[in-house]
Structures are given as structure tokens and as C-alpha cells.
Amino acid sequence: DHHVNYGSGSGLQDRVAFVQNDPSQYDASIRLADLQVSDTGTYQCRVKKNTVAVHEVIVTVQEKPVTPQCWTEGELIEGSSILLRCYSR
């Protein structure tokens, strides 16, 4: 039907668009821009030409890792051991 059903309260209205201007030309692919963790879910593509074809895709968006904080423990003396510790939220 040349439209995207965004679901209720999904916040996708400004971030989803068809890849091709005219999806009736055999490419109904969509592009999700500015992915967010809340976009994780099951997405369904329903295409109707002569028959209806349905395909579901599960999308999992993970958070970008935070830069770790690192420090050393022990004296920096040649031949001795030191401990490098790192922590990240």
C-alpha cells in the first residue's frame, strides 16, 4: 500500500523510509536511521502484489560501549610486575 505502519508510540516516524522511492518496483526495503536501544524488536514486512508475502526480522540494538577507565597498580620498575586495571560501565 506504499506506506509504513510505525506502531503506536514507536518514535520511528522521522527515522524510517523506503530505500527506493517506489516500493511497487519490487524493492520494499526500508532503512532505519539513528538506531536506538528502544528500536529492539520484531519488524514485519508485508508485501501484497498478487498474493500476500510476510517476513519477520528480529532486530537487536545494543548500546555503544563506554570508554574504559584504566590505571596501573604497582611500581614501574624494570623486571617487576604491575597490574593494569580497567573498568567500564
Residue frames as a rotation matrix with the C-alpha (Angstrom) as fourth column:
ASP 1
0.560 0.828 0.000 0.00
0.828 -0.560 0.000 0.00
0.000 0.000 -1.000 0.00
HIS 2
0.054 -0.668 0.742 3.05
0.515 -0.618 -0.594 2.27
0.856 0.414 0.310 -0.28
HIS 3
0.418 0.049 0.907 3.11
-0.594 -0.741 0.313 3.12
0.687 -0.670 -0.281 3.43
VAL 4
-0.595 -0.636 -0.491 4.92
0.110 0.541 -0.834 2.17
0.796 -0.550 -0.252 6.62
ASN 5
0.666 0.746 0.009 2.93
0.016 -0.026 1.000 1.28
0.746 -0.666 -0.030 9.74
TYR 6
-0.213 -0.873 0.439 5.03
-0.402 -0.331 -0.854 2.60
0.890 -0.358 -0.280 12.62
GLY 7
-0.191 0.209 -0.959 3.10
0.772 0.636 -0.015 1.08
0.606 -0.743 -0.283 15.52
SER 8
0.768 0.586 0.258 1.86
0.291 -0.679 0.674 3.05
0.571 -0.443 -0.692 18.48
GLY 9
0.934 -0.330 0.135 4.30
-0.315 -0.586 0.747 5.36
-0.168 -0.740 -0.651 20.22
SER 10
0.711 -0.674 0.203 7.34
0.689 0.725 -0.005 3.91
-0.144 0.143 0.979 18.48
GLY 11
0.505 -0.528 -0.683 9.05
-0.140 -0.831 0.538 7.22
-0.852 -0.176 -0.493 17.64
LEU 12
-0.264 -0.640 0.722 10.02
0.588 0.486 0.646 5.86
-0.764 0.595 0.248 14.21
GLN 13
0.685 0.714 0.148 8.03
0.514 -0.329 -0.792 8.30
-0.517 0.618 -0.592 12.05
ASP 14
0.835 -0.381 -0.397 11.01
-0.502 -0.823 -0.266 10.55
-0.225 0.422 -0.878 11.23
ARG 15
-0.073 -0.969 0.234 13.58
-0.791 0.200 0.579 7.74
-0.608 -0.143 -0.781 11.07
VAL 16
-0.302 0.035 0.953 12.08
0.318 0.946 0.066 5.13
-0.899 0.322 -0.296 8.70
ALA 17
0.192 0.355 -0.915 11.82
-0.776 -0.515 -0.363 5.39
-0.600 0.780 0.177 4.93
PHE 18
0.882 0.089 0.464 11.66
0.211 0.804 -0.556 3.13
-0.422 0.588 0.690 1.90
VAL 19
-0.144 -0.989 0.040 15.07
0.352 -0.014 0.936 2.61
-0.925 0.148 0.350 0.29
GLN 20
-0.800 -0.016 0.600 13.52
0.596 -0.133 0.792 3.06
0.067 0.991 0.116 -3.19
ASN 21
-0.868 0.485 -0.108 11.08
-0.465 -0.869 -0.168 5.90
-0.176 -0.095 0.980 -3.90
ASP 22
0.083 0.921 -0.381 8.55
-0.968 0.166 0.190 3.48
0.238 0.353 0.905 -5.41
PRO 23
-0.489 -0.336 0.805 8.32
-0.655 0.751 -0.085 0.20
-0.576 -0.569 -0.588 -3.45
SER 24
0.591 0.758 0.276 5.97
-0.345 0.547 -0.763 -1.26
-0.729 0.356 0.585 -6.08
GLN 25
0.575 -0.473 -0.667 9.05
-0.741 0.045 -0.670 -1.70
0.347 0.880 -0.324 -8.32
TYR 26
0.704 -0.129 -0.698 9.93
0.110 0.991 -0.072 -4.94
0.702 -0.026 0.712 -6.48
ASP 27
-0.466 -0.809 -0.359 12.01
0.535 0.065 -0.842 -3.45
0.704 -0.585 0.403 -3.64
ALA 28
0.580 0.742 0.337 10.08
0.069 -0.456 0.887 -2.66
0.812 -0.491 -0.315 -0.46
SER 29
-0.113 -0.718 -0.687 13.22
0.883 0.245 -0.401 -2.46
0.456 -0.652 0.606 1.70
ILE 30
0.882 0.347 0.319 13.20
0.154 -0.852 0.501 0.12
0.445 -0.393 -0.804 4.48
ARG 31
-0.263 -0.964 0.043 16.02
0.400 -0.149 -0.904 1.99
0.878 -0.221 0.425 6.19
LEU 32
0.789 0.388 -0.477 16.04
0.582 -0.224 0.782 2.68
0.196 -0.894 -0.402 9.95
ALA 33
0.087 -0.763 0.641 18.09
0.161 -0.624 -0.765 5.79
0.983 0.170 0.069 10.72
ASP 34
-0.343 -0.321 0.883 19.67
-0.687 -0.555 -0.469 6.81
0.640 -0.768 -0.031 14.03
LEU 35
0.109 0.395 -0.912 19.16
0.204 0.889 0.409 3.41
0.973 -0.230 0.016 15.71
GLN 36
-0.191 -0.061 0.980 18.34
-0.886 -0.418 -0.199 3.45
0.422 -0.906 0.026 19.41
VAL 37
-0.976 -0.191 0.102 18.25
-0.216 0.838 -0.500 0.68
0.011 -0.510 -0.860 22.00
SER 38
-0.365 0.918 0.154 14.46
-0.338 0.023 -0.941 1.14
-0.868 -0.395 0.302 22.16
ASP 39
0.048 0.344 -0.938 14.25
-0.999 -0.008 -0.054 0.10
-0.026 0.939 0.343 18.46
THR 40
-0.928 -0.367 0.070 14.96
-0.371 0.928 -0.044 -3.50
-0.048 -0.067 -0.997 19.51
GLY 41
-0.088 0.938 0.334 12.03
-0.550 0.234 -0.802 -5.67
-0.830 -0.254 0.496 18.48
THR 42
-0.439 0.073 0.896 10.38
0.595 0.770 0.229 -7.75
-0.673 0.634 -0.381 15.79
TYR 43
-0.387 0.256 -0.886 9.74
-0.609 -0.792 0.037 -6.00
-0.692 0.554 0.463 12.49
GLN 44
-0.086 0.470 0.879 7.35
0.490 0.788 -0.373 -7.36
-0.868 0.398 -0.298 9.88
CYS 45
-0.747 -0.106 -0.657 7.39
-0.510 -0.543 0.667 -6.77
-0.427 0.833 0.351 6.14
ARG 46
-0.083 0.800 0.595 4.07
0.411 0.571 -0.710 -7.46
-0.908 0.185 -0.376 4.41
VAL 47
-0.764 -0.221 -0.606 4.08
-0.449 -0.492 0.745 -7.18
-0.463 0.842 0.277 0.63
LYS 48
0.067 0.848 0.525 0.97
0.276 0.490 -0.827 -7.61
-0.959 0.201 -0.201 -1.48
LYS 49
-0.787 -0.172 -0.592 1.16
-0.526 -0.314 0.790 -7.91
-0.322 0.934 0.157 -5.24
ASN 50
-0.264 0.714 -0.648 -0.95
-0.537 0.449 0.714 -10.83
0.801 0.537 0.265 -6.48
THR 51
0.440 0.302 -0.846 -0.60
0.538 0.665 0.518 -12.64
0.719 -0.683 0.130 -3.16
VAL 52
0.785 -0.177 0.594 0.49
-0.534 -0.681 0.501 -11.55
0.316 -0.710 -0.629 0.31
ALA 53
0.243 -0.782 -0.574 4.02
0.488 0.610 -0.624 -12.34
0.838 -0.129 0.530 1.48
VAL 54
0.877 0.053 0.477 5.02
-0.371 -0.556 0.744 -11.77
0.304 -0.830 -0.468 5.10
HIS 55
0.176 -0.873 -0.454 8.51
0.530 0.473 -0.704 -11.86
0.829 -0.117 0.546 6.58
GLU 56
0.988 0.124 0.089 9.57
-0.015 -0.503 0.864 -11.05
0.152 -0.856 -0.495 10.15
VAL 57
0.075 -0.997 0.017 13.00
0.311 0.008 -0.950 -9.84
0.947 0.077 0.311 11.22
ILE 58
0.817 0.083 -0.571 14.22
0.577 -0.126 0.807 -9.58
-0.005 -0.988 -0.151 14.81
VAL 59
0.247 -0.713 0.657 16.42
0.136 -0.645 -0.752 -6.51
0.959 0.275 -0.062 15.35
THR 60
0.677 -0.140 -0.723 18.58
0.734 0.058 0.676 -6.21
-0.053 -0.988 0.142 18.47
VAL 61
0.435 -0.516 0.738 20.24
0.026 -0.812 -0.583 -2.84
0.900 0.272 -0.340 19.09
GLN 62
0.402 -0.390 -0.829 22.96
0.908 0.286 0.305 -2.79
0.118 -0.875 0.469 21.74
GLU 63
0.961 -0.063 -0.269 24.40
0.025 -0.949 0.315 0.26
-0.275 -0.310 -0.910 23.45
LYS 64
0.535 -0.837 0.117 27.70
-0.075 -0.185 -0.980 1.70
0.842 0.515 -0.162 22.29
PRO 65
0.358 -0.445 -0.821 30.43
0.883 0.448 0.143 0.73
0.304 -0.776 0.553 24.77
VAL 66
0.993 -0.095 0.076 31.68
-0.118 -0.904 0.411 3.43
0.030 -0.417 -0.909 27.13
THR 67
0.268 -0.963 -0.027 35.39
-0.282 -0.051 -0.958 4.26
0.921 0.265 -0.285 27.04
PRO 68
0.626 -0.025 -0.780 37.00
0.628 0.608 0.485 2.31
0.462 -0.793 0.396 29.88
GLN 69
0.700 -0.488 0.522 38.89
-0.668 -0.706 0.236 3.93
0.254 -0.514 -0.820 32.75
CYS 70
0.687 -0.535 -0.491 42.29
0.427 0.845 -0.323 2.30
0.588 0.012 0.809 33.18
TRP 71
0.607 -0.568 0.556 45.06
-0.768 -0.600 0.226 2.59
0.205 -0.564 -0.800 35.78
THR 72
0.079 -0.670 -0.739 48.13
-0.050 0.737 -0.674 0.72
0.996 0.090 0.025 36.93
GLU 73
0.899 0.078 0.432 48.87
-0.435 0.020 0.900 -0.76
0.062 -0.997 0.051 40.34
GLY 74
0.653 -0.756 0.050 52.43
0.669 0.607 0.429 -1.37
-0.355 -0.247 0.902 41.41
GLU 75
0.338 -0.639 -0.691 55.72
-0.259 -0.769 0.585 0.37
-0.905 -0.019 -0.425 40.80
LEU 76
0.993 -0.037 -0.116 57.02
-0.110 0.139 -0.984 0.74
0.052 0.990 0.134 37.27
ILE 77
0.194 -0.957 0.214 60.38
-0.743 -0.001 0.669 -0.94
-0.641 -0.289 -0.711 37.83
GLU 78
0.133 -0.211 -0.968 62.09
-0.888 0.408 -0.211 -2.90
0.440 0.888 -0.133 35.07
GLY 79
-0.683 -0.388 -0.619 61.75
-0.234 0.919 -0.318 -6.65
0.692 -0.073 -0.718 35.68
SER 80
-0.891 0.429 0.147 58.93
-0.064 0.203 -0.977 -6.31
-0.449 -0.880 -0.154 38.23
SER 81
-0.558 0.780 0.283 55.24
0.788 0.391 0.475 -6.98
0.260 0.488 -0.833 37.76
ILE 82
-0.891 0.439 -0.114 52.48
-0.360 -0.839 -0.408 -4.40
-0.275 -0.323 0.906 37.59
LEU 83
-0.454 0.832 0.318 48.75
0.748 0.550 -0.372 -4.76
-0.485 0.069 -0.872 37.33
LEU 84
-0.967 0.254 -0.007 46.74
-0.208 -0.773 0.599 -2.91
0.147 0.581 0.800 34.67
ARG 85
-0.534 0.845 -0.037 43.12
0.608 0.354 -0.710 -2.50
-0.587 -0.402 -0.703 35.76
CYS 86
-0.937 0.338 0.089 40.29
-0.154 -0.628 0.763 -1.31
0.314 0.701 0.640 33.58
TYR 87
-0.563 0.816 -0.127 36.66
0.492 0.209 -0.845 -0.57
-0.664 -0.538 -0.519 34.39
SER 88
-0.929 0.367 0.048 33.69
-0.172 -0.545 0.821 0.33
0.327 0.754 0.569 32.21
ARG 89
-0.469 0.846 0.252 30.02
-0.554 -0.059 -0.831 0.90
-0.688 -0.529 0.496 33.00
